[in-house]
Structure formats: C-alpha cells, structure tokens
Amino acid sequence: MEVKFEIWGRPSYLRRTLELWFKEVRDIVEEEYGIKLVFTVKNTSDEYPKIVFNGEVVFEGLPGEEGYLIELLKSVIERKVGLKPRCERIVD
C-alpha cells in the first residue's frame, strides 16, 4: 500500500530540510506500518512549508526535529488511513 504526502512551499532552506528529513525517516515509518511512503514536492508561494495529506494541510512549518516528523506521519497514518503498526496487528 502506498501512502502519499505532499510538501508544499517555496524553494527555501526550510522546505529543503523537510524534504531531507522525509527521506531520512521514510524507512522507519515504512517498516513500522508495512507501507510504501511516497512524497512529492509542490512549488507554492507559501513562506513556510506545509505537509499535505489528501489535499488537507496536516502541518505547517518545520517540526522541531526528525523525531517529531516521525510522530506526525504515524499520527496521520493511524487516524486518516486507519493502519496500526505491525507489532500491534500481531498482538490483536
């Protein structure tokens, strides 16, 4: 299953950092949920980057660190997609 996110924003240090963090944490989230995490980048005039899922802005700005990004992605996957981490699926 593919779960798709978008990063919206003008080309900037903040957006580039967010793109790099997505690449760094992708494997962690994919392994935990058994999914393929995909993200695309959209150039907009927004000063701060936005993380978008299914057309809905789920976060604006840059999370304080990569760990916060992981938690944000996990939260969206669980609430909006309805998936649980693999370890919880085994126990249920």
C-alpha positions as CSV (number, residue, x, y, z in Angstrom):
1,M,0.0,0.0,0.0
2,E,1.3,3.5,-0.9
3,V,0.6,6.4,1.4
4,K,1.2,9.7,-0.3
5,F,2.2,13.0,1.2
6,E,3.0,16.3,-0.4
7,I,5.3,19.1,0.7
8,W,4.1,22.5,-0.4
9,G,6.2,25.6,-0.2
10,R,8.5,28.0,-1.9
11,P,12.1,26.7,-2.5
12,S,13.8,27.5,0.7
13,Y,16.1,26.2,3.4
14,L,13.0,25.1,5.5
15,R,11.4,23.2,2.6
16,R,14.7,21.5,1.6
17,T,15.3,20.5,5.2
18,L,11.8,18.9,5.4
19,E,12.4,17.1,2.2
20,L,15.7,15.7,3.5
21,W,14.0,14.6,6.8
22,F,11.3,12.8,4.9
23,K,13.9,10.8,3.1
24,E,15.7,10.1,6.4
25,V,12.7,8.8,8.3
26,R,10.9,7.1,5.4
27,D,12.4,3.7,6.1
28,I,11.4,3.8,9.7
29,V,7.8,4.5,9.0
30,E,7.6,2.1,6.1
31,E,8.9,-0.7,8.2
32,E,6.6,0.0,11.1
33,Y,3.4,0.0,9.0
34,G,4.4,-2.2,6.1
35,I,3.7,0.5,3.6
36,K,5.4,2.5,0.9
37,L,5.7,6.1,1.9
38,V,5.7,8.5,-1.0
39,F,6.1,12.2,-1.1
40,T,6.1,14.8,-3.8
41,V,7.1,18.5,-3.7
42,K,4.9,21.3,-5.0
43,N,6.3,24.8,-5.5
44,T,3.9,27.4,-4.0
45,S,4.4,30.9,-2.7
46,D,3.9,29.8,0.9
47,E,6.7,31.1,3.1
48,Y,6.7,28.1,5.4
49,P,6.5,24.5,4.1
50,K,3.2,22.6,4.5
51,I,2.8,18.8,4.9
52,V,-0.4,17.8,3.0
53,F,-2.3,14.5,3.0
54,N,-5.2,14.0,0.7
55,G,-5.4,17.7,0.0
56,E,-5.6,18.6,3.7
57,V,-2.8,20.5,5.4
58,V,-1.8,18.4,8.4
59,F,1.2,20.5,9.5
60,E,2.7,23.9,8.6
61,G,6.3,24.8,9.3
62,L,9.3,22.6,10.2
63,P,8.9,20.2,13.0
64,G,11.5,20.7,15.8
65,E,13.4,17.6,14.8
66,E,13.1,14.4,12.8
67,G,11.5,12.6,15.7
68,Y,8.6,15.0,15.6
69,L,8.2,14.3,11.9
70,I,8.0,10.6,12.5
71,E,5.3,11.1,15.1
72,L,3.4,13.4,12.8
73,L,3.5,10.9,10.0
74,K,2.5,8.0,12.3
75,S,-0.4,10.0,13.6
76,V,-1.7,10.8,10.1
77,I,-1.3,7.1,9.0
78,E,-3.2,5.9,12.0
79,R,-6.0,8.5,12.0
80,K,-6.5,9.1,8.3
81,V,-5.5,5.8,6.8
82,G,-6.6,3.6,9.7
83,L,-3.5,1.5,9.9
84,K,-1.8,0.2,13.1
85,P,1.8,-0.5,13.5
86,R,2.8,-4.1,12.5
87,C,3.6,-5.0,16.1
88,E,0.1,-4.1,17.3
89,R,-1.5,-6.1,14.4
90,I,0.3,-9.2,15.5
91,V,-1.0,-8.8,19.1
92,D,-4.6,-8.1,18.1
